[in-house]
């Protein structure tokens, strides 16, 4: 599962590159919809603050 940490700057560059639209901002928090995330890594590659990581 991908996790967005407190390092997130809420720039939403990750959401712009997500091929399935799994990333959104809700109540000023950026979240990844685990049900549609492909775990392709596009978001992690686009994140300039290194806020996206994998967690079991």
mmCIF file of the N, C-alpha and C atoms, coordinates in Angstrom:
data_MODEL
# 
_entry.id   MODEL 
# 
loop_
_atom_site.group_PDB 
_atom_site.id 
_atom_site.type_symbol 
_atom_site.label_atom_id 
_atom_site.label_alt_id 
_atom_site.label_comp_id 
_atom_site.label_asym_id 
_atom_site.label_entity_id 
_atom_site.label_seq_id 
_atom_site.pdbx_PDB_ins_code 
_atom_site.Cartn_x 
_atom_site.Cartn_y 
_atom_site.Cartn_z 
_atom_site.occupancy 
_atom_site.B_iso_or_equiv 
_atom_site.pdbx_formal_charge 
_atom_site.auth_seq_id 
_atom_site.auth_comp_id 
_atom_site.auth_asym_id 
_atom_site.auth_atom_id 
_atom_site.pdbx_PDB_model_num 
ATOM 1   N N  . UNK A 1 1  ? 0.841   -1.179 0.000   1.00 0.00 ? 1  UNK A N  1 
ATOM 2   C CA . UNK A 1 1  ? 0.000   0.000  0.000   1.00 0.00 ? 1  UNK A CA 1 
ATOM 3   C C  . UNK A 1 1  ? 0.885   1.240  0.000   1.00 0.00 ? 1  UNK A C  1 
ATOM 4   N N  . UNK A 1 2  ? 0.520   2.225  -0.770  1.00 0.00 ? 2  UNK A N  1 
ATOM 5   C CA . UNK A 1 2  ? 1.257   3.482  -0.798  1.00 0.00 ? 2  UNK A CA 1 
ATOM 6   C C  . UNK A 1 2  ? 0.723   4.403  0.287   1.00 0.00 ? 2  UNK A C  1 
ATOM 7   N N  . UNK A 1 3  ? 1.626   5.130  0.899   1.00 0.00 ? 3  UNK A N  1 
ATOM 8   C CA . UNK A 1 3  ? 1.268   6.025  1.994   1.00 0.00 ? 3  UNK A CA 1 
ATOM 9   C C  . UNK A 1 3  ? 1.865   7.393  1.718   1.00 0.00 ? 3  UNK A C  1 
ATOM 10  N N  . UNK A 1 4  ? 1.088   8.436  2.001   1.00 0.00 ? 4  UNK A N  1 
ATOM 11  C CA . UNK A 1 4  ? 1.568   9.807  1.878   1.00 0.00 ? 4  UNK A CA 1 
ATOM 12  C C  . UNK A 1 4  ? 1.892   10.302 3.285   1.00 0.00 ? 4  UNK A C  1 
ATOM 13  N N  . UNK A 1 5  ? 3.136   10.693 3.496   1.00 0.00 ? 5  UNK A N  1 
ATOM 14  C CA . UNK A 1 5  ? 3.591   11.088 4.827   1.00 0.00 ? 5  UNK A CA 1 
ATOM 15  C C  . UNK A 1 5  ? 3.374   12.569 5.093   1.00 0.00 ? 5  UNK A C  1 
ATOM 16  N N  . UNK A 1 6  ? 3.766   12.978 6.288   1.00 0.00 ? 6  UNK A N  1 
ATOM 17  C CA . UNK A 1 6  ? 3.649   14.375 6.689   1.00 0.00 ? 6  UNK A CA 1 
ATOM 18  C C  . UNK A 1 6  ? 4.588   15.282 5.897   1.00 0.00 ? 6  UNK A C  1 
ATOM 19  N N  . UNK A 1 7  ? 5.495   14.699 5.101   1.00 0.00 ? 7  UNK A N  1 
ATOM 20  C CA . UNK A 1 7  ? 6.376   15.494 4.237   1.00 0.00 ? 7  UNK A CA 1 
ATOM 21  C C  . UNK A 1 7  ? 5.609   16.101 3.056   1.00 0.00 ? 7  UNK A C  1 
ATOM 22  N N  . UNK A 1 8  ? 4.391   15.647 2.843   1.00 0.00 ? 8  UNK A N  1 
ATOM 23  C CA . UNK A 1 8  ? 3.578   16.094 1.708   1.00 0.00 ? 8  UNK A CA 1 
ATOM 24  C C  . UNK A 1 8  ? 3.346   17.598 1.766   1.00 0.00 ? 8  UNK A C  1 
ATOM 25  N N  . UNK A 1 9  ? 3.606   18.264 0.632   1.00 0.00 ? 9  UNK A N  1 
ATOM 26  C CA . UNK A 1 9  ? 3.400   19.715 0.515   1.00 0.00 ? 9  UNK A CA 1 
ATOM 27  C C  . UNK A 1 9  ? 2.061   20.056 -0.132  1.00 0.00 ? 9  UNK A C  1 
ATOM 28  N N  . UNK A 1 10 ? 1.273   19.030 -0.421  1.00 0.00 ? 10 UNK A N  1 
ATOM 29  C CA . UNK A 1 10 ? -0.064  19.182 -1.009  1.00 0.00 ? 10 UNK A CA 1 
ATOM 30  C C  . UNK A 1 10 ? -0.040  19.900 -2.362  1.00 0.00 ? 10 UNK A C  1 
ATOM 31  N N  . UNK A 1 11 ? 1.033   19.672 -3.125  1.00 0.00 ? 11 UNK A N  1 
ATOM 32  C CA . UNK A 1 11 ? 1.161   20.303 -4.435  1.00 0.00 ? 11 UNK A CA 1 
ATOM 33  C C  . UNK A 1 11 ? 0.328   19.591 -5.494  1.00 0.00 ? 11 UNK A C  1 
ATOM 34  N N  . UNK A 1 12 ? -0.018  18.330 -5.245  1.00 0.00 ? 12 UNK A N  1 
ATOM 35  C CA . UNK A 1 12 ? -0.821  17.481 -6.133  1.00 0.00 ? 12 UNK A CA 1 
ATOM 36  C C  . UNK A 1 12 ? -0.152  17.148 -7.464  1.00 0.00 ? 12 UNK A C  1 
ATOM 37  N N  . UNK A 1 13 ? 1.167   17.274 -7.533  1.00 0.00 ? 13 UNK A N  1 
ATOM 38  C CA . UNK A 1 13 ? 1.883   16.818 -8.733  1.00 0.00 ? 13 UNK A CA 1 
ATOM 39  C C  . UNK A 1 13 ? 1.698   15.319 -8.908  1.00 0.00 ? 13 UNK A C  1 
ATOM 40  N N  . UNK A 1 14 ? 1.601   14.602 -7.812  1.00 0.00 ? 14 UNK A N  1 
ATOM 41  C CA . UNK A 1 14 ? 1.374   13.152 -7.863  1.00 0.00 ? 14 UNK A CA 1 
ATOM 42  C C  . UNK A 1 14 ? 0.024   12.835 -8.504  1.00 0.00 ? 14 UNK A C  1 
ATOM 43  N N  . UNK A 1 15 ? -0.983  13.604 -8.159  1.00 0.00 ? 15 UNK A N  1 
ATOM 44  C CA . UNK A 1 15 ? -2.326  13.381 -8.712  1.00 0.00 ? 15 UNK A CA 1 
ATOM 45  C C  . UNK A 1 15 ? -2.355  13.638 -10.214 1.00 0.00 ? 15 UNK A C  1 
ATOM 46  N N  . UNK A 1 16 ? -1.565  14.601 -10.657 1.00 0.00 ? 16 UNK A N  1 
ATOM 47  C CA . UNK A 1 16 ? -1.533  14.936 -12.078 1.00 0.00 ? 16 UNK A CA 1 
ATOM 48  C C  . UNK A 1 16 ? -0.973  13.794 -12.927 1.00 0.00 ? 16 UNK A C  1 
ATOM 49  N N  . UNK A 1 17 ? -0.072  12.997 -12.371 1.00 0.00 ? 17 UNK A N  1 
ATOM 50  C CA . UNK A 1 17 ? 0.540   11.915 -13.155 1.00 0.00 ? 17 UNK A CA 1 
ATOM 51  C C  . UNK A 1 17 ? -0.116  10.556 -12.929 1.00 0.00 ? 17 UNK A C  1 
ATOM 52  N N  . UNK A 1 18 ? -1.018  10.452 -11.976 1.00 0.00 ? 18 UNK A N  1 
ATOM 53  C CA . UNK A 1 18 ? -1.666  9.168  -11.696 1.00 0.00 ? 18 UNK A CA 1 
ATOM 54  C C  . UNK A 1 18 ? -2.558  8.764  -12.873 1.00 0.00 ? 18 UNK A C  1 
ATOM 55  N N  . UNK A 1 19 ? -2.286  7.609  -13.483 1.00 0.00 ? 19 UNK A N  1 
ATOM 56  C CA . UNK A 1 19 ? -3.048  7.206  -14.672 1.00 0.00 ? 19 UNK A CA 1 
ATOM 57  C C  . UNK A 1 19 ? -4.493  6.802  -14.388 1.00 0.00 ? 19 UNK A C  1 
ATOM 58  N N  . UNK A 1 20 ? -4.838  6.532  -13.140 1.00 0.00 ? 20 UNK A N  1 
ATOM 59  C CA . UNK A 1 20 ? -6.199  6.100  -12.824 1.00 0.00 ? 20 UNK A CA 1 
ATOM 60  C C  . UNK A 1 20 ? -6.944  7.058  -11.893 1.00 0.00 ? 20 UNK A C  1 
ATOM 61  N N  . UNK A 1 21 ? -6.336  8.196  -11.562 1.00 0.00 ? 21 UNK A N  1 
ATOM 62  C CA . UNK A 1 21 ? -7.001  9.180  -10.709 1.00 0.00 ? 21 UNK A CA 1 
ATOM 63  C C  . UNK A 1 21 ? -7.196  8.716  -9.280  1.00 0.00 ? 21 UNK A C  1 
ATOM 64  N N  . UNK A 1 22 ? -6.230  7.971  -8.762  1.00 0.00 ? 22 UNK A N  1 
ATOM 65  C CA . UNK A 1 22 ? -6.361  7.414  -7.408  1.00 0.00 ? 22 UNK A CA 1 
ATOM 66  C C  . UNK A 1 22 ? -5.995  8.398  -6.308  1.00 0.00 ? 22 UNK A C  1 
ATOM 67  N N  . UNK A 1 23 ? -5.460  9.562  -6.672  1.00 0.00 ? 23 UNK A N  1 
ATOM 68  C CA . UNK A 1 23 ? -5.005  10.521 -5.664  1.00 0.00 ? 23 UNK A CA 1 
ATOM 69  C C  . UNK A 1 23 ? -5.873  11.766 -5.699  1.00 0.00 ? 23 UNK A C  1 
ATOM 70  N N  . UNK A 1 24 ? -6.301  12.188 -4.518  1.00 0.00 ? 24 UNK A N  1 
ATOM 71  C CA . UNK A 1 24 ? -7.123  13.394 -4.418  1.00 0.00 ? 24 UNK A CA 1 
ATOM 72  C C  . UNK A 1 24 ? -6.857  14.083 -3.089  1.00 0.00 ? 24 UNK A C  1 
ATOM 73  N N  . UNK A 1 25 ? -7.410  15.264 -2.961  1.00 0.00 ? 25 UNK A N  1 
ATOM 74  C CA . UNK A 1 25 ? -7.281  16.033 -1.725  1.00 0.00 ? 25 UNK A CA 1 
ATOM 75  C C  . UNK A 1 25 ? -8.637  16.066 -1.049  1.00 0.00 ? 25 UNK A C  1 
ATOM 76  N N  . UNK A 1 26 ? -8.674  15.637 0.209   1.00 0.00 ? 26 UNK A N  1 
ATOM 77  C CA . UNK A 1 26 ? -9.916  15.647 0.981   1.00 0.00 ? 26 UNK A CA 1 
ATOM 78  C C  . UNK A 1 26 ? -9.650  16.271 2.335   1.00 0.00 ? 26 UNK A C  1 
ATOM 79  N N  . UNK A 1 27 ? -10.407 17.304 2.654   1.00 0.00 ? 27 UNK A N  1 
ATOM 80  C CA . UNK A 1 27 ? -10.236 18.012 3.925   1.00 0.00 ? 27 UNK A CA 1 
ATOM 81  C C  . UNK A 1 27 ? -8.781  18.436 4.133   1.00 0.00 ? 27 UNK A C  1 
ATOM 82  N N  . UNK A 1 28 ? -8.180  18.988 3.085   1.00 0.00 ? 28 UNK A N  1 
ATOM 83  C CA . UNK A 1 28 ? -6.803  19.490 3.095   1.00 0.00 ? 28 UNK A CA 1 
ATOM 84  C C  . UNK A 1 28 ? -5.759  18.397 3.342   1.00 0.00 ? 28 UNK A C  1 
ATOM 85  N N  . UNK A 1 29 ? -6.101  17.148 3.037   1.00 0.00 ? 29 UNK A N  1 
ATOM 86  C CA . UNK A 1 29 ? -5.172  16.022 3.150   1.00 0.00 ? 29 UNK A CA 1 
ATOM 87  C C  . UNK A 1 29 ? -5.160  15.293 1.811   1.00 0.00 ? 29 UNK A C  1 
ATOM 88  N N  . UNK A 1 30 ? -3.966  14.984 1.320   1.00 0.00 ? 30 UNK A N  1 
ATOM 89  C CA . UNK A 1 30 ? -3.847  14.236 0.064   1.00 0.00 ? 30 UNK A CA 1 
ATOM 90  C C  . UNK A 1 30 ? -3.936  12.747 0.399   1.00 0.00 ? 30 UNK A C  1 
ATOM 91  N N  . UNK A 1 31 ? -4.823  12.054 -0.315  1.00 0.00 ? 31 UNK A N  1 
ATOM 92  C CA . UNK A 1 31 ? -5.063  10.637 -0.034  1.00 0.00 ? 31 UNK A CA 1 
ATOM 93  C C  . UNK A 1 31 ? -4.971  9.809  -1.313  1.00 0.00 ? 31 UNK A C  1 
ATOM 94  N N  . UNK A 1 32 ? -4.611  8.537  -1.136  1.00 0.00 ? 32 UNK A N  1 
ATOM 95  C CA . UNK A 1 32 ? -4.553  7.578  -2.243  1.00 0.00 ? 32 UNK A CA 1 
ATOM 96  C C  . UNK A 1 32 ? -5.666  6.560  -2.043  1.00 0.00 ? 32 UNK A C  1 
ATOM 97  N N  . UNK A 1 33 ? -6.519  6.412  -3.056  1.00 0.00 ? 33 UNK A N  1 
ATOM 98  C CA . UNK A 1 33 ? -7.593  5.420  -3.007  1.00 0.00 ? 33 UNK A CA 1 
ATOM 99  C C  . UNK A 1 33 ? -6.986  4.049  -3.288  1.00 0.00 ? 33 UNK A C  1 
ATOM 100 N N  . UNK A 1 34 ? -6.840  3.257  -2.256  1.00 0.00 ? 34 UNK A N  1 
ATOM 101 C CA . UNK A 1 34 ? -6.192  1.944  -2.367  1.00 0.00 ? 34 UNK A CA 1 
ATOM 102 C C  . UNK A 1 34 ? -6.949  0.993  -3.279  1.00 0.00 ? 34 UNK A C  1 
ATOM 103 N N  . UNK A 1 35 ? -8.250  1.212  -3.442  1.00 0.00 ? 35 UNK A N  1 
ATOM 104 C CA . UNK A 1 35 ? -9.050  0.309  -4.269  1.00 0.00 ? 35 UNK A CA 1 
ATOM 105 C C  . UNK A 1 35 ? -8.768  0.459  -5.762  1.00 0.00 ? 35 UNK A C  1 
ATOM 106 N N  . UNK A 1 36 ? -8.302  1.631  -6.184  1.00 0.00 ? 36 UNK A N  1 
ATOM 107 C CA . UNK A 1 36 ? -8.031  1.819  -7.609  1.00 0.00 ? 36 UNK A CA 1 
ATOM 108 C C  . UNK A 1 36 ? -6.555  2.045  -7.928  1.00 0.00 ? 36 UNK A C  1 
ATOM 109 N N  . UNK A 1 37 ? -5.718  2.213  -6.916  1.00 0.00 ? 37 UNK A N  1 
ATOM 110 C CA . UNK A 1 37 ? -4.277  2.413  -7.124  1.00 0.00 ? 37 UNK A CA 1 
ATOM 111 C C  . UNK A 1 37 ? -3.673  1.184  -7.805  1.00 0.00 ? 37 UNK A C  1 
ATOM 112 N N  . UNK A 1 38 ? -2.855  1.421  -8.831  1.00 0.00 ? 38 UNK A N  1 
ATOM 113 C CA . UNK A 1 38 ? -2.199  0.349  -9.574  1.00 0.00 ? 38 UNK A CA 1 
ATOM 114 C C  . UNK A 1 38 ? -0.820  0.007  -9.007  1.00 0.00 ? 38 UNK A C  1 
ATOM 115 N N  . UNK A 1 39 ? -0.348  0.781  -8.046  1.00 0.00 ? 39 UNK A N  1 
ATOM 116 C CA . UNK A 1 39 ? 1.013   0.630  -7.509  1.00 0.00 ? 39 UNK A CA 1 
ATOM 117 C C  . UNK A 1 39 ? 2.057   0.716  -8.622  1.00 0.00 ? 39 UNK A C  1 
ATOM 118 N N  . UNK A 1 40 ? 1.832   1.601  -9.577  1.00 0.00 ? 40 UNK A N  1 
ATOM 119 C CA . UNK A 1 40 ? 2.733   1.737  -10.720 1.00 0.00 ? 40 UNK A CA 1 
ATOM 120 C C  . UNK A 1 40 ? 3.969   2.576  -10.409 1.00 0.00 ? 40 UNK A C  1 
ATOM 121 N N  . UNK A 1 41 ? 3.904   3.400  -9.359  1.00 0.00 ? 41 UNK A N  1 
ATOM 122 C CA . UNK A 1 41 ? 5.050   4.208  -8.966  1.00 0.00 ? 41 UNK A CA 1 
ATOM 123 C C  . UNK A 1 41 ? 5.136   5.571  -9.603  1.00 0.00 ? 41 UNK A C  1 
ATOM 124 N N  . UNK A 1 42 ? 4.211   5.908  -10.477 1.00 0.00 ? 42 UNK A N  1 
ATOM 125 C CA . UNK A 1 42 ? 4.243   7.218  -11.128 1.00 0.00 ? 42 UNK A CA 1 
ATOM 126 C C  . UNK A 1 42 ? 4.178   8.353  -10.108 1.00 0.00 ? 42 UNK A C  1 
ATOM 127 N N  . UNK A 1 43 ? 3.343   8.206  -9.115  1.00 0.00 ? 43 UNK A N  1 
ATOM 128 C CA . UNK A 1 43 ? 3.176   9.261  -8.111  1.00 0.00 ? 43 UNK A CA 1 
ATOM 129 C C  . UNK A 1 43 ? 4.443   9.450  -7.289  1.00 0.00 ? 43 UNK A C  1 
ATOM 130 N N  . UNK A 1 44 ? 5.061   8.354  -6.879  1.00 0.00 ? 44 UNK A N  1 
ATOM 131 C CA . UNK A 1 44 ? 6.281   8.436  -6.087  1.00 0.00 ? 44 UNK A CA 1 
ATOM 132 C C  . UNK A 1 44 ? 7.397   9.093  -6.892  1.00 0.00 ? 44 UNK A C  1 
ATOM 133 N N  . UNK A 1 45 ? 7.467   8.794  -8.174  1.00 0.00 ? 45 UNK A N  1 
ATOM 134 C CA . UNK A 1 45 ? 8.485   9.397  -9.032  1.00 0.00 ? 45 UNK A CA 1 
ATOM 135 C C  . UNK A 1 45 ? 8.269   10.891 -9.202  1.00 0.00 ? 45 UNK A C  1 
ATOM 136 N N  . UNK A 1 46 ? 7.023   11.323 -9.220  1.00 0.00 ? 46 UNK A N  1 
ATOM 137 C CA . UNK A 1 46 ? 6.695   12.728 -9.421  1.00 0.00 ? 46 UNK A CA 1 
ATOM 138 C C  . UNK A 1 46 ? 6.802   13.562 -8.145  1.00 0.00 ? 46 UNK A C  1 
ATOM 139 N N  . UNK A 1 47 ? 6.821   12.902 -6.999  1.00 0.00 ? 47 UNK A N  1 
ATOM 140 C CA . UNK A 1 47 ? 6.816   13.616 -5.717  1.00 0.00 ? 47 UNK A CA 1 
ATOM 141 C C  . UNK A 1 47 ? 8.187   14.220 -5.427  1.00 0.00 ? 47 UNK A C  1 
ATOM 142 N N  . UNK A 1 48 ? 8.252   15.553 -5.388  1.00 0.00 ? 48 UNK A N  1 
ATOM 143 C CA . UNK A 1 48 ? 9.515   16.242 -5.143  1.00 0.00 ? 48 UNK A CA 1 
ATOM 144 C C  . UNK A 1 48 ? 9.867   16.303 -3.657  1.00 0.00 ? 48 UNK A C  1 
ATOM 145 N N  . UNK A 1 49 ? 8.925   15.987 -2.791  1.00 0.00 ? 49 UNK A N  1 
ATOM 146 C CA . UNK A 1 49 ? 9.213   16.017 -1.349  1.00 0.00 ? 49 UNK A CA 1 
ATOM 147 C C  . UNK A 1 49 ? 9.406   14.618 -0.771  1.00 0.00 ? 49 UNK A C  1 
ATOM 148 N N  . UNK A 1 50 ? 9.429   13.601 -1.621  1.00 0.00 ? 50 UNK A N  1 
ATOM 149 C CA . UNK A 1 50 ? 9.644   12.215 -1.198  1.00 0.00 ? 50 UNK A CA 1 
ATOM 150 C C  . UNK A 1 50 ? 8.650   11.790 -0.117  1.00 0.00 ? 50 UNK A C  1 
ATOM 151 N N  . UNK A 1 51 ? 7.402   12.154 -0.319  1.00 0.00 ? 51 UNK A N  1 
ATOM 152 C CA . UNK A 1 51 ? 6.364   11.901 0.686   1.00 0.00 ? 51 UNK A CA 1 
ATOM 153 C C  . UNK A 1 51 ? 5.600   10.598 0.458   1.00 0.00 ? 51 UNK A C  1 
ATOM 154 N N  . UNK A 1 52 ? 5.812   9.953  -0.674  1.00 0.00 ? 52 UNK A N  1 
ATOM 155 C CA . UNK A 1 52 ? 5.052   8.742  -0.979  1.00 0.00 ? 52 UNK A CA 1 
ATOM 156 C C  . UNK A 1 52 ? 5.951   7.526  -0.836  1.00 0.00 ? 52 UNK A C  1 
ATOM 157 N N  . UNK A 1 53 ? 5.505   6.557  -0.054  1.00 0.00 ? 53 UNK A N  1 
ATOM 158 C CA . UNK A 1 53 ? 6.283   5.351  0.176   1.00 0.00 ? 53 UNK A CA 1 
ATOM 159 C C  . UNK A 1 53 ? 5.353   4.151  0.263   1.00 0.00 ? 53 UNK A C  1 
ATOM 160 N N  . UNK A 1 54 ? 5.940   2.967  0.273   1.00 0.00 ? 54 UNK A N  1 
ATOM 161 C CA . UNK A 1 54 ? 5.178   1.729  0.407   1.00 0.00 ? 54 UNK A CA 1 
ATOM 162 C C  . UNK A 1 54 ? 5.182   1.284  1.854   1.00 0.00 ? 54 UNK A C  1 
ATOM 163 N N  . UNK A 1 55 ? 4.074   0.732  2.286   1.00 0.00 ? 55 UNK A N  1 
ATOM 164 C CA . UNK A 1 55 ? 3.939   0.212  3.644   1.00 0.00 ? 55 UNK A CA 1 
ATOM 165 C C  . UNK A 1 55 ? 3.120   -1.053 3.583   1.00 0.00 ? 55 UNK A C  1 
ATOM 166 N N  . UNK A 1 56 ? 3.503   -2.067 4.333   1.00 0.00 ? 56 UNK A N  1 
ATOM 167 C CA . UNK A 1 56 ? 2.750   -3.328 4.371   1.00 0.00 ? 56 UNK A CA 1 
ATOM 168 C C  . UNK A 1 56 ? 1.537   -3.223 5.249   1.00 0.00 ? 56 UNK A C  1 
# 
